[in-house]
């Protein structure tokens, strides 16, 4: 099995392809719930435990912890 999964254990500094992707809250995240990303349903948690995200609100993926996506509302990202 190792030949197929060894890349998952490499720490080469690459950014996960879902980082920065856009999703839509399928239910209220207070602070956790589900979002839809590319027609897939994912468990998500709002960035900041005291934040709520409304159902139908657009979100951006900022972190990934296991199979849980850490998100924030789309308009609240860092300004460049």
C-alpha angles and dihedrals in degrees: 000000000000095000089062100045107031093101090062088064097049117106101205099144096252116152117238111252091236094060108112093012120140124241140171123236108242091192137007111292106216087178098313137028139113133306132187118234119176092342092309126113115230134182108245140182128202115248102250117032094238095056126100126200119202125234110269094022118136114243138187123221110238103166140009122216110182105302094339120097118215108215143178131196111281096245096052101069123121113289115237 
